[in-house]
Amino acid sequence: MSIFSASTNSFRREAPEEKTILVTRKHEINLLMPLYTALGIALIPFLIYLSIKSQSWYYVFSALYWSLYFLYLLVLWSLAFYNVMIYFLNNVVVTDRRVIENHQRGFFNHESNELELDKIQDISVKIAGSVAHFLDFGDIEIQSAGTDRKFIFTRLPNPEKIKETIMQLKMKSG
């Protein structure tokens, strides 16, 4: 899926006549790694079962073992759900007027930051490591005019293309 597909997205506090150009979130590896880790951890008690099922004492404790195992899976499922929720609710929206960062910090903690395109002074891209180069993800740092803080977006896919898009929009706007 291309990050430059036509967008019909809208978002909170979208200005009238504002056009959404790009909506992106962190690279998919940020979602897949915790999910694969949870899957691997979920298999550990099953592997333990394979080694203890032939023991004479297993049948005495089997009900307790499986109850704890399913409780363990419930906790892992909750952690996996939390990771999926955080991944999909954290995004960067680029419009023809501004850059908006939506950051979900927990179930009930949301932060939204925005930067108008005409206040952007510099954009830099940092791609660190062989995995980041191979999978084409990296960090984008946007420096704004005045005393505003730097905007740092980490592990975004195709960071050079995102930078080019923002720079082209900045040139058009001002």
C-alpha positions, 0 to 999 in steps of 0.5 A, a space after each residue: 500500500 502506498 503512502 501517497 494514495 488518495 485520502 478521504 480522511 478527516 480528523 478532529 479540528 479539521 479546518 474548512 477547506 483544508 485538504 488532507 494530503 497524507 496520513 501516516 503512522 509508524 512503520 509496520 515493524 513497530 506493530 509486528 515485533 510486539 505481536 510476534 513477541 507475544 505469540 512466542 511468549 504465548 507458546 512457552 506454557 504450551 511447550 512446558 505442557 509437552 514436557 510435563 504431561 507424562 509426569 504422574 503428578 500432572 493430572 492432579 494439577 492439570 486443572 490449575 495449570 490450564 486455568 493459569 495458562 488461560 489467565 496468562 493468555 488473557 493478559 497477553 491478549 490485553 497487551 497485544 490489543 493495547 499495542 494494536 490500539 496505540 499503533 493505529 491511534 498514533 499518526 501524523 497528518 499532513 494537510 495543505 496548511 499544517 502538520 498534525 501529530 496525534 499521539 495516544 499515550 494510553 487508553 485515556 491519554 491523548 495528545 495532539 500537536 500541530 505546526 503550520 507549514 509557513 512556520 517550518 524552517 528546516 526538516 531533517 531525516 535520520 535513518 539509523 541502522 541497516 534494518 531501517 535502511 533495508 525497510 526504509 523507515 526513519 525519523 523526521 525532525 521539523 524545526 519551526 520558527 520562533 521558540 516552538 519546540 522541534 517536532 520529532 516523528 520516529 520510525 515513519 515509513 519512507 521518511 525522504 518522501 514525507 520530507 519532500 511532500 512537506 517541503 513542496 507543500 511549504 513552497 506552495 503555501 508561502 
